[in-house]
Each structure stands twice: as C-alpha cells, then as structure tokens.
C-alpha cells in the first residue's frame, strides 16, 4: 500500500535540503514517508551527480567575506559553481552566506569542510547541493586573517579582499577599504618586494627581458619605437652598487648631451626615479605596497598608508572566481 505524502512533508524536506519540490516528493515516496531516509536518498543523488561532474570546471560563483564585530579577524571564501545563471540565484547567494557564517568560526579550510551543517558536514552539504542544483559546486577558496584591525571589500560578488593593519588608527575603516579595493582591482599577490624569493626574481628577470627583446624585433620590422629593455625587475635587485652605477651612467649621459654640470642636481632625481620605475615592473604588478595607488597615482600604496600615521599593513588576502 502506497504511503500518502502530504504537502507539508514535501515543504519540510525542501526547506531542510533545498531540493526541488518534485525531487522531494519522489524521495519521500521512495522512502515510504520516512523523512530521514528521504534525506539520505537525496544525498545519494547528489553523490552520483557530483561523481559525474567531478571533472567540470566551476569558474562561476560568489566571493564573500565576514569580519568580526571588533574588526580583529575575518574570513573570505568562494562558493563556486559552473554557470553564471546559478551564481546569480538568490538561493545560491543565501547558501554562500550560510557557508561563510560557518567558515567564520574556523581557522583552516579542512576544519571548515569538516564542520557541522545541519547534521552533516560542510563537505557533505556541498555534495547534497550538487544534486539539488544539478551542477558542480565547491569551496574553491578559503582565507582567514587576524590583525589589530581588519577590513574588507568585495567587488560585485566576484572578487573579495581583506586587509589587516598593525594598529588601530583614525579612519581605519576607510584605509582598509581603500587597500582592499586596491588588492581586489590590481591583483597583488605579495605584500612587498621583500617577500620575493631571489630565485623567482632572477627567473622573472630573464623571462621579461627575453619577451621585450622579442617584441622589439617586431617593432624594428615595423619601424616603430622600441621598448626599453630593463636591467632589473625588482627593488630586490637594486643594491646600493646598482643604484650608484645607474647614477654614474646618468651623469655620463648628461655630460654627453652637453648639459652644464651645475644643473645636474636638478635633473638627476628625475632620471633616477625613472630608472627605478623602469626596473621594478615586477613589484608594481605583484606587490601591494609598491603599486601605484589607484585613487592617486602620484603615490605608491606604501606612501598612501604613511599618511595615516604610525601604522603599516600587516597582511592581506584576495580571493576570486576561476
């Protein structure tokens, strides 16, 4: 004899799992009205779909942050899916909020995935929701930072950044928002050139110079202005000896141009500034403090931070889709 499934039972299962009404009704029928068994049926469905879609790319989704009330720590996660259609769905955004609320209480991604989510782990909930949504969903990023003051910025739910300061200063919220916006938009991967591995810098130098020389070959063919070939790509390489040599070369150039020696002091600072700019392209691309500040390109980010007094950037993180 078939068990009668009420609309209230279907509604309850739907609210518990997020599955569609027809899927909930079918699961309850198969489970002969047993609520827990119906949940298990839906989870197994999710496991099957997850296995089938394991090799799919989940490059859409939601980037989201949560900062503590006292601004001393925060988390950022990316709940990823396969399509923009799903990412824009209000229920998917609500699920991302539920996940970040749980992530907020954990220090590692492993702890977070093992955490409880309504009687199952977060990892199990992801599989369950894969079955509900019908496409692969995953936590592709988890970051947490702690500092005397932490602030964040999220760009249209696609990129999120958090920045920690070494001290609490006046207008710290404005400073951290500006810095997080800088990190989100300019894609910094390191705080400072001082964090670079010398071997990485050496490799980048060789690759970048080779690329510019190759471009110049084409520019010669086209009769166009050649690109400057730098000697270096990071301040890490600009030792006192390297700077002294560059200054001597600049003086030789001024002498060859017939510039009076008494005006060299007015010209040399600009030439050295240009030399440093031309030879720190890696820093400008990848180091937050060494980038031009997007709201005032006359300053570096480090110079902008200094306007707030005795405070430095302790750390930052950036998460993004894809």
Buried (B, 14 or more C-beta within 10 A) or exposed (E): EEEEBEEEBBEBBBEBBBBEEEBBBBBBBEBEBBBEBBBEBBBBBBBEBBEEBEEEEBBBBBBBBBBEEEBBBBBBBBBBBBBEEBBEBEEBBEBBEBBBEBBBEBEEBEEBBEBEBEEBBBBBBBBBBBBBBBBBBBBBBBBBBEBBBBBBBBBEBBBBBBBBBBBEBEEBEEBBBBBBBBBBBBBBEBBBBEEBEEEEBBEBBEEBBEEBEEEBEEBEEEEEEEEEEBBBBBBBBBEEEBBEEBBEEBBEEBEEEEBEEEEBEEBBEEBBEEBBEBBBBBBBBBBBBBBBBEEEEEBBBBEBBEEBEEBBBBBBBBBBBE
